[in-house]
Amino acid sequence: MAFLGVIALGALVLFLSPMLGVLVGAFAGWVVGLLAPVWVPSGLALIGLKVTAGELVYLGAALGFVGGFFRANQTNNNGSK
């Protein structure tokens, strides 16, 4: 029974990590759109992304979703995880 609880908890974490990344990314995109409405979109236009300051929310949400799947690994001095 405890094994099923661990499996359920793992599935919940795998589901909630990207969703939390979406919320944080969207908020960060909104803040960047408010504080730098000219130079961030113009900088992104240099690499081929045509976005306005209002669309930075969606860009941040997309990047937060992708980033929610990545986790940092912590290693000891001897190289083991």
N, C-alpha and C positions, 0 to 999 in steps of 0.2 A: 504494500500500500504506500509506503514511503517513497518507493521508486517512482510510482505514478505521480506523486506530488512533486518530485524533482523534475520529472519530464514536463509536467504542466507549468512549473515555474520557469523552466528553460524556454518553453514555447512562448510564455508571456513576455519574458525579457526580449526574446528575438522579435516579437511583434511591437513592443513598446519602444525599443531603441530607435528604430527609424521614425516612428511617429513623434517622439520627443525631438529628434533631429530636425524634422519638418517645422515644428513650432519654433525652435530656437533659430533656425535658419531664416524663417519668414520674419521673425522679429528683428533679427540682425539686418536683413535686407531693407526692412522698413526704416530702421534707424539710419542706415547708410543713405537711403533715398532722401530722408529729411535733411541730413547734415551735409551731404555732398551731392546735390542734385545735378551738378554740371560736370565736374571733372571725372567722376566714376563712369557715367555713361559714355563720355568722350574717350576715356581710356579703354573701355571695353570695345568701342567702335574701332579702335586701332587694331584689335585682334579679330575683328569680324563679327562681333556681337552687337546688333542694333537693338539696344534697350533704352527705355526711358527711366526716369527716376521712380515712377510708380511700378514699373515691371521688375524692379530689383527685389521686391517681396517674393515674386515667383521664382526668380533665379536663386535667391537665398533658400527658399523652401526646397527646391530641387537639389541643391548642393547639400543641404542638411539631410535630406532623405538618403542620398548616396553615402554621406559620411556616417550615417547611423549604422551602417553595416560594418564599419571598420573599427577595430579595437586595438589598443596598444598592448603589446606583450611586455611584461616586466620580467627581466632576467636577473639572476644572482651573479655574483662575481665569478663563480665557477662555470657559468654558461648554461646552467639548467634553468628551466622555467618554473 
